[in-house]
Amino acid sequence: MSTSSPAVDALARKVRDGGRLSRSEALTLYAEAPTHLLGRLADEVRAARHPSGVVTYIIDRNVNYTNICVAQCNFCAFYRPVGAADGYVLGFEELFRKIDDTIAVGGEQLLLQGGHNPDLPLEWYEDLFRAVKARYPAFRLHALSPPEVIHLSRLGQVEVSVVIERLMAAGLDSIPGGGAEVLVDRVRRELNCLGKATADEWLDVMRHAHRAGLRTTATMMYGTVERLDERVEHLMRVRDLQDETGGFTAFIAWSFQPSHTERGGTEATGVEYLRTLALARLVLDNVDNLQASWVTQGGKVGQLSLSFGANDMGSVMIEENVVRAAGATFCMDELEIVRNIENAGFTPRRRNMHYELLGDPIAWERDVPRMTALVEARAAGDASVPEELVRYRARTPSGKRQRAPR
Amino acid sequence: MSDDALMAELRETLASDGGLDEVQMRLLDSTDLLSLGMLADEARQRRHGQQTTFVRVAEVAVDASALESLGQAREIRVTGVPASVEAAETAVRAVAGQGVPVTGFALHDLMGLASDHAAEFARLLRVLCDAGLVAVSELAVDRTEDPESAVAVVADAGLAVSRLTIQDARGDARLAWVRTVAGWSFPPRAVQAFAPLPRAEGKTAPESEPATGYDDVRQVALSRLLVDNIDSIQVDWALHGPKLAQVALTFGADDIDAVPAVDADELGPRRTSLEDVRRNIRAASFVPVERDGAFESVTP
């Protein structure tokens, strides 16, 4: 297929010849290439990297252990300030029950992330991780995005590398790539998230993690205030670190969900998602796996992602709280994910966070209850305070009051 | 299959308005999604250039006493099954004369009202035309007996059919309807659009699996490639949602139906339906053109 743009045609040839795109070339492709050409190129690169035709997914659960957060990013509808009546911290027993439910449907991991809660010290995380590993030795903890690690570092006055070492010693298996938003400080300043982590700080946590032997993912939340060149800059920074460490297993892009957020505004469109995904596949020539974000795009556009560079349908998820708070309410259980993969002409396989194949779908082997909606962290109105919190020192007045002996 | 030679051959045949032979039809069935999308996009652009039309619709139930709000509607659509000829006529007269084209009804409901009697059916259509109706808003191909003849009767009465729809079809039956529609012939401009995505899928048989994104955009693409007797391939903003509707535009659709006529003010000016539909059309690299219920452009 040739286009009316000689520059785009030349870049298409370069991609097909295995060449690496520069910043300006990536920008030209995104700005000028027809959508189908971008998709076709990304699909070719995907097929070359994953010639078996397997599309993977993971059965895990997105658990947000607390919604109390001092970061106050203006794109977030999930957080509650310290002292809010509907702020929560999940107890260890609650988390164990969630793990039991996850294992029951074939899951083997928690994706555990939460707010920057000043009343949860590093010791709480260490105790939680140890308790999980003691009770479920084979269960994986994919936990704490870079800004949470930085928060713990600042809170405990400990180096980032030490935080990572201590969490690994307690049972941390891998780090999710959340909190990256767009790795450009101008953008982060406008999103009021520069304070939680600058672009360099986010990347530095990942560098430390990779050096310590952890694998991580990388993400991008686009569609807020960034320019196209800043979206490309983000991809370049991920690619550069991957060249250096090789520690990213996957890249996941999703669009900002504006409902109920301070920032508000509109959501980037479905076509923009597919184009952004395709561009990521072309630029990130050193990242094996690209996930489809069905949770923000819906099942239909999520499935179409498989023609635009994605080779993974992400997670069955079971529970989700963050994008739901901002208006996204899509749900796909394992059967639905598998059906969509097969319908697109691929072979579904379960995987773990390291993208090692675990086998055929669980639902092919035994009956698994159908799921029509993602579970929430807690039932509405549940304001219970976990018993074990009294063992940890609170820093804020409201935290201290909550933990005072009655 | 992504065979460049095959695609080139198909592209040439389609561009020359030549009919596809049976072998080519079968090959088209098995062609990969992106190649189909490219072909359909080319076919759509030959017909409509960069333009994508949309219409803001105010719906009024046939048994409602009055239109709740006209808003910025460019089409007033009477919905529901009329209890009698008089009820249908009264509903049309109640909203006609406001400078906005009035459409309404599903053709099979009107045929039922005429007890499937040909002369009575023709008389009913003339009554509605006189009352101010410009088009029957829907002809469901899987609910209507002999749709091709029915369209001719509608055209004789001075009306158009806004769109052919499929109510509920799954799997191969979806594509079978596309081929069937492609084989019909209609008087000029008697049918304005074909909406190829089933509208009540799963409602009549809820245990069945819903269509996937691949199923839907493939259906849209094949409709554009095969149905050359209808000018527009239509998707529904409200029914299919903005994301699928927008992606369908890049797979051969050129018209968006059912954009709300009344904006939800609480969402702010950037998220009004009008701005949102325009934004989505532009983001798909097309030029938005607002039309009315008679398929006439109203964009200055």
Chai-1 contact restraints between the chains, C-beta under 6 A:
chainA,res_idxA,chainB,res_idxB,connection_type,confidence,min_distance_angstrom,max_distance_angstrom,comment,restraint_id
A,T35,B,T250,contact,1.0,0.0,6.0,A-B,restraint_1
A,H36,B,L34,contact,1.0,0.0,6.0,A-B,restraint_2
A,H36,B,G37,contact,1.0,0.0,6.0,A-B,restraint_3
A,H36,B,M38,contact,1.0,0.0,6.0,A-B,restraint_4
A,G39,B,L34,contact,1.0,0.0,6.0,A-B,restraint_5
A,R40,B,L34,contact,1.0,0.0,6.0,A-B,restraint_6
A,T266,B,R270,contact,1.0,0.0,6.0,A-B,restraint_7
A,T266,B,R271,contact,1.0,0.0,6.0,A-B,restraint_8
A,T269,B,Q246,contact,1.0,0.0,6.0,A-B,restraint_9
A,T269,B,N280,contact,1.0,0.0,6.0,A-B,restraint_10
A,T269,B,A283,contact,1.0,0.0,6.0,A-B,restraint_11
A,G270,B,K243,contact,1.0,0.0,6.0,A-B,restraint_12
A,G270,B,Q246,contact,1.0,0.0,6.0,A-B,restraint_13
A,G270,B,V247,contact,1.0,0.0,6.0,A-B,restraint_14
A,V271,B,Q246,contact,1.0,0.0,6.0,A-B,restraint_15
A,V271,B,V247,contact,1.0,0.0,6.0,A-B,restraint_16
A,V271,B,A283,contact,1.0,0.0,6.0,A-B,restraint_17
A,V271,B,A284,contact,1.0,0.0,6.0,A-B,restraint_18
A,E272,B,A283,contact,1.0,0.0,6.0,A-B,restraint_19
A,G298,B,K243,contact,1.0,0.0,6.0,A-B,restraint_20
A,K300,B,G213,contact,1.0,0.0,6.0,A-B,restraint_21
A,K300,B,L244,contact,1.0,0.0,6.0,A-B,restraint_22
A,V301,B,G213,contact,1.0,0.0,6.0,A-B,restraint_23
A,V301,B,K243,contact,1.0,0.0,6.0,A-B,restraint_24
A,Q303,B,T212,contact,1.0,0.0,6.0,A-B,restraint_25
A,Q303,B,G213,contact,1.0,0.0,6.0,A-B,restraint_26
A,Q303,B,Y214,contact,1.0,0.0,6.0,A-B,restraint_27
A,L304,B,G213,contact,1.0,0.0,6.0,A-B,restraint_28
A,S307,B,L33,contact,1.0,0.0,6.0,A-B,restraint_29
A,S307,B,L34,contact,1.0,0.0,6.0,A-B,restraint_30
A,N340,B,T212,contact,1.0,0.0,6.0,A-B,restraint_31
A,N343,B,T212,contact,1.0,0.0,6.0,A-B,restraint_32
A,N343,B,Y214,contact,1.0,0.0,6.0,A-B,restraint_33
A,A344,B,Y214,contact,1.0,0.0,6.0,A-B,restraint_34
